[in-house]
């Protein structure tokens, strides 16, 4: 990865503006400026010999005029021209001369990140690596707009010097400044893969959560391929391979490629072709080969609708405990299955979607007594779209016991996030069936949805915000379902208050589109005076009138 040409181009842009000449020297200096402008134009056309001649002439003129600003400009441009000519013509003498001109320039303009950066590159080329490191650090400390590129170049140098951990720090620093700097992201992935696989895994989970799942998937696959082809070094354990493969399946789920990832070789993006190629290359890996083959098979055709899926992924991880980061492997594979179900449902292939959702729902280890809540909800919604409410009733009857047992375990462990998840699932299913109230409150949509919203707030306040964890977002449909439940019970005032409250919360969280949609469900004619004022405030806010 060679970034210097880009940096040299940046340097040209930085030094186009010169200090104004004094009035007494205006006539002579204008000639020097013309010479400088001519030299730059010639340099842009890569006529290095001609540019050097013009710049040397101009430097002599500036020195005779004792114009330090112009002297500095000519010194820099000579360093640049000689540096570029040395690359084109392989001239060792030009390297030494370029170093001299940059060093002279820095005596006149010591706070030039551009010159420090370019001189550091020449120091590297002449074996003065530690001096180059010091120059890059000086450049970074100047805090100009190209800090990230200086940090990237320093990270590349440290990596070449066999200092991967130091390199990782500067790659990350560059990314913090410029999240779009692909070279820094690739470099960070590479040094972690070479020297610290656990750190790589942590980094990949962050990348996936920040919606850079394609790059994370490729990085994980390249690392797995290296482990496989090199015989797996001691530090690259089977457990690390499994974690990396879990990053792959979750990354694929988030990317939503669908079955076309393996079924078609035409009209696919380069990253899809590469992902498919790398996965196929891992099918014989001793540690993860069976799991890889199942990933490929899941893309090639929908699973069979059997009662108890036999799968390599079934005993990988324990859903009753949260992993330190990311997802347990089995849950990651379920996420992939659900994404494939979503893909087919979006294209209106309900039978194929049903097969994936059912497979994810049934994919569990008996000892865990677990249930895939998201698959259960997706399957229920699929049946609702088909108008098959009997299937929804059957699902609720089949899994009701598991749902309540799981919720009970979550309460015993004070696991607020899982409490929310179970209340949410039960609330959606009861609401779907129109069971708003019941002789036993636990088996009613209103009770479950109220608790879901309450547990969301509790988790966010007690756990997420105190530990800098992702918040559970507001799900507008839960609010809408609960409001509909209130209305079904003749509690329109409570329904209005609920909608207004959450429209305001969504607005505070900058989810303007959801806030507007929720506010549109409010019947303004049914509001009391206080509610009407709040409705008007929100309407003005969301429509840009404030």
N, C-alpha and C positions, 0 to 999 in steps of 0.2 A: 504494500500500500504506500504510494509515493504522493505526498501532498504538496510538495514544494512548488511545482508549477502554478498551482492555484494561489499559493501565498505570494509568489512573485508578482502575479497579476494584481493582487490586492495592493501590494506595495506601490505599484505605479499609480493606482487611483489615489492613494494617500498623499502623494507628493506633487500633485498637479498645481497646487496653489502656492505661490511664493510671497515672501514679504515684499511690500512696496519699496521701490527705490527712493533714495533721498533726492530732493529737487536739484541739488548741485551736480549730481552725477547722472541726471536723467537721460541726457543724450547718449552718453557712452553705454550706460547700463542697458538702455533699450536694445542696443545692438547685441549685447550679451544675452539678453532675454530671447531675442530672435534666434540666436545660435542655439540656445537651450531648447527652444521650441522645435527648431529644425532637427536637432539630434533626437529628440523624443519621437518625432514622426518617423525618422529613419529607423530608429530602434524597433518601432512597432512593426515595420516591414521585415525585421530580422536581417537587416543589412548591418551586421555587427561591426565590420571593419570601418565602414563609413561613419557609423555612429560614434565609435571610439575616437576617430580623428576629430570630428566636430566637437565632442565633449572635451577633449584635451585642449583644443584651441579656446573654447569658451572658458575653461578653468583658468588658463593663463590670463585671459582678459579680466576675469573676475578678481584674480589675485592682484593684478596691476591697479585695479580700481579699489582694492581693499574692501570689497563688499562681501562681508561674511555670509550673508544669507545666500547669495548666489554661489559663493565658493562651496557652501554646504550642499546646495542642490547639485552642482556639477560633480562633487565627490560621490554623492549617492548614486547618481545616474551612471558614472563611470564604473562603480562597483557592480551595479546591476548589469550593465552592458558586458563587462568582462566575465561576470559570473555566467550569464547566458551563453556567451561565446565559448566559454570553457566546456559547457555541456555539449554544444553542437560540434565543436572542433577538437575536443579532448585535449585542450591546451593546458598543461600543468602551469606554465608561466602565468597564464591569465588568472588562475586561482590565487596565486600569491599576490598579484597586483590588485585583484578585487578585494582581498582581505585588507590590504593597505588602505585602499580608498574608503571602505566601510569604517575602518578604525579611525581614520581622519575625520570622517563625517560625524562619528559619535563623539569626538572631542568637541565638535561644534554644536551638535544636537544630541546630547546624551539620552534624552527621553524619547527615542524613536523606536517603537516596537517593530516597525518594518525592518529597520537596519539591524537591530539585534537579532531578529528572526533569520534574516538572510545571512548574516555573518555566522550565526550558529550553524547553519547548514554547511558553510565552507569549513568551519572548524571540524565538523564531523567528517567531511571528506578528506581532511588532512590529518586525521587521527587525534584530534584534540577534543575527545568526547566530553570530558569533565568540564572543560571550559565552555563547550556548547551547552551543557546542562545549565550552567550558571547564567548564560546569556538568555536562554529560553525563560528561565525563572524571572529574570529582570524584565523581560518583555511582558510576561503575564502580569507582573506587579504594576505595570503602567495603566492597566484597566482601560485600554482602548477597545474599539468595537471588534477587533480581531483577536481578542484574548483566547477565544475557543480554538482558533487555528494554531496559535502558539502552543497551547496546551496539548493539542493533538500531535503536533510535531515533537514535543518533548516526550509525550507518552510513547510514540513510535521509537524514539531514540532509546528510552529506558528499556523498552521491550527488546530491542536489538542488543542491548548491553547485558541481557540476562537478568533484568530486575523487574519481573512481572508484577509484583505487588505494588511497586512504586508506579509502574506504568498504568495499572488499573486505577490508581487514585487520580491520575491526570486525565485518563479517558473519561472517568466519571465526572471530573471537574468540567471538562469540555462539554459533556452532555448536559450538565446542569445549566451551562450558559446557552448552549445551542442544541435543544432536543432533536432538531432535524439533521444533525451532523452524523450521517450514516457511517462515515469512516470511523468515527469515535465509537459508535455502538458496535461495529464489527470488531474493532480492536479490543474493546472491553470483553466481548464474548470470547475472543481468541485467547486472551491472556488468562481469563478464568478457566477456560477449558484446558489450557496447558498446565496451570499451576494450582488451581483451587476449584475443583468440581462442585463442592458444596456451595461456594460463593456464586458460581455460575448458576446453579439451580435457584438460589434466592433471587438473583438478578433476573432470571427468566420469568419467574412468577410475577415480579414487578412489571416487566415488560408486557406480559399477557394482560394484567389488570389495567394497564394504561393503553390498551388497544393497539399494541404493537406485536400482535400475536404471530404474524407471518415471519418476521425476523426471528422471534424467539423460537418458533417451530424449527426453522432452518438451522439455527445455532445448536439446538438440542440434537437434531439429527446428524449434523456434522460431527458433533462430539461423540455420539453413539457410534458412528461409522469409524471414527479414529480408534475408539476403544476396541471395536470388533476386529478391525484389520491389524491392529498392533498387538493383539493378544491380551488386552486389558491390563494396564499397569496395576501394581498392588493397591494403589490408592483408589482406583476406579472399581469399586465394589459392585456386586450384583444389585445391591440396594440403590446405589446411585444410578445405575442403568434404569431401574424401574422408575425412579423419580423423574429422570429425563424423559422416559417414554410417556409418563403421565403429563409432563409439560406438552409433549407432542399432541396427545389426544385432546387436551383442553384447548391448545392452540388451534387445532383443526376445527374443533367445535365452534370456537369464537369466529374463525375465518369464514365458516359456513360455505365451504366449497361444494358440499353435496356429493353425490356419487360420481359426478363427472371427474373427480380427482383421479380416479383409476379407470373409468369406463371409456374415456375418450382421449385420444392424443391430439386432437385437432382443436384449434381455437382456444388453447389454454395458455394462461400467462406463464412466463418462464419460472416463476416461483412454484407454481403448481406442478409443472413437469419435474422440477428438481426435488420437491417433496416426495412425489410418487416414486421417483428413481431411488432416492435414499432409503425410503421405507422398504422397497422391494429388496434392497441390498442387505437388509437386516433380518430376513425371514429365517436364516439358519443360525442366528446368534443363540448360543447355549442358554443364556439367561433370560432373554426377552423374546426370542424368536416366535414362540407360540402366541404371545400377545400381539406381536406385529402382524402375524398371519390373520388373526381375528379382526384387527383394524382394517386390513385390506378387504377381507371377506365382507365386513359390514358395509363397506362402500360399494362393493360389487353387486350385492343383492340384499333385499330385506331378509331379516332372520325368520326362521320357521316359528310358527305360533305354538310352540310346545309349552307344557306346563312348567317345567323346571329346566331352564337353560343350563347346559354344561359348558362352562367357559373358564378359561385360564384366569380371567380377571376376578372371578367370584370371591376368592379368599385373599385378595390383595387390599389390605387396609381394614380399618374398623370405624364404621360411621358413628359409633357411640362416643368416640373421642375425636376431637378436632386435631388435624395434623398441625405441626408447628407453623407451616405456611403452605399455601396452595391447596391441593385436594388430595385425598387418598386416591390411590390408583383406581379402585373399583368405581368410586364416585366420578372420577375423571372420565372413565370409559362410559359411564351412564350419561354424562353430559354430552359426549360425542353421539351416542345413540339418540338422545333427545333432539340434538341439532339436526340429525338426518331425518328424524320424524317431522320436525318443523319444516324442513326443506320440501318433503313430499306433500305435507299439508298445504303449504303455500302454493304449490303447483296443482292442488286439487286432486291428489291421489290418496284418498282417505284410507284405503286398505293397507297401502304400504306404510303410511304414517302410523296407523294402528299397530302394525307389526313391530315397529321400532319402539313405540311407547310401551307396549306390553313387555317387550324384551327387557327394557330398562327397569320396568316395574318389578319384574320377576327375578332380576339379577341380584341375588343376595345370598348371604350365607345364613343358614337356618339359625345358627347360634347367636347371630347378631340381632335377631328379631327386628330388623329394620324395614323401612319402606321408602321408596323413592317418591317423595311428596310432589316434586315437580312433574314427574311422569304421570302420576295419578291425576293431577289437575289438568295436564295437557290432554290426557285420554278422555277425561270427563267433558272437556270443552269440545273435543272432536265429536263425541256422541251427541252433544247438544246441537252442534251444527247440522248433524244428520237427522235431528229430530227424534233420536232414540233415547228417550228419558228412562226407559226400563233398564238400559245398559248402565246409565249413571246410578240408578238405584241399586243395581247388582254390585257395582263397584263399591258403593258406600257400605253395603251389607257385608261384602267380602273383607273389606279392609278396616271397618269401623273399630274393631277390637284392637288391631295393631296401631291405629292412629291414637286411640285413647291411652294405650299402654306407653307408646312413645312419648306422648305429651306428659304423662305421669312421671316417666324417667327424667324428662327435661326439668320438671318442677323440683324433683328430689335433688337434682344437681345444680339448681338455680341457674340453668343455662337459658338465659333470656332470649337469645337468638333462636334457639330451637323451640322454645315456648311459642314465640311469634310464628315460626314456620308451621307448627302443628295447628295452632288456632287459625292461621290463614287458610290452610288446606281444608279444614273442617268447615270454616265459614263459607268458602267458595262453593263447596259441594252442597251444603245445606241450602245456600241461596239459590244455586242452580235448580234445585228441586222445589224451591218455594217454601221451604220449611223455616219460616221466620221465627216462630215461637213454638214451644212444646211444653207438655206437662213437666218434662225434665229439662231445665234450662240448658244443660250441657249439650243437648241434641237439638240446638236451634241456631240458625244463622246469626241472629242479632247478638246472642251471647258470645259466639265464637269471634265474630268480626269486631265487636267492641274490645274484646280481650286482645285480638291481634294488633289493633291500633295502639292499645295501651302498652303492650309488651314491646312494640317497636320503639316507642318513646323511652321506655325504661332502659332497653338495651343501649340505645344511642346515648342517653345521659349518663348511665352508670358504667358502661363498658367502653363503648367506641370512642367517645370524646376524651375520656380519661387516659386511654391507652393509644390514642392516635390511630385508631382502626377505621376502616371504611364504615360509613353510616348505612343503615338500612333505609333506602329511599322511600318516600311516600308512594304508595301504589294507588293511583286514583280510582281504579275499579273497585277496590275494597271500600273506599269512601262511598262510591256510587251505590254499591250493593247494600251497604248499611243504611244509607238514606232511603233506598227503595223499601227496605224492611220496615223502617219507621213509618213510611207513608202507608204501607200495607196495613199497619196497625193503627192508622188514624193519627199519627204523631207528626203531622206536617211541619209544625213549628220546630221540632227537634231535628227534622231532616234539613230544614233550611239553615239552622244554626251550624249543623255539621258541615254542610257544603261551603258555607261562607268561611268557616274556620280554616278548612283545608285548602280552599282557594287562596286564602291569605298566606298560608304556610308555603304552598307551592310557589307563590310569587316571591316570597322571601328567599327561597332556594333557587331563584332564577329559572324555574321551569314554567315559563310564561305560557307556553302552548297548553300544557295540562291545566294550568290555573284557569285559562280562558274556557277550555272545554267544560271544566267542572262548574264554572260560574254560569255557563249557558244552560245548565240543567236546573237552575233556580228560577222558579216562577215568581217574578217580582211583584205580581199582584197579591200574593199571599203573605208578604213580609210585613212585620210590624215596623214601627217608626225606627227603632234602634237598628233592626236588620236592614231597613231600607238605606239608612245612612252608610252602613258598612258596605252594602251592595254598590252604592254609588261611588264610594271611595275606591273599591277594587276595580270597578269598571273603568274609572278614569285612569287609574294606575296602569292597568293592563292594556288600555288602548292608547297609552302615550299622551294623556291629557294633563299629566303632572310632571 
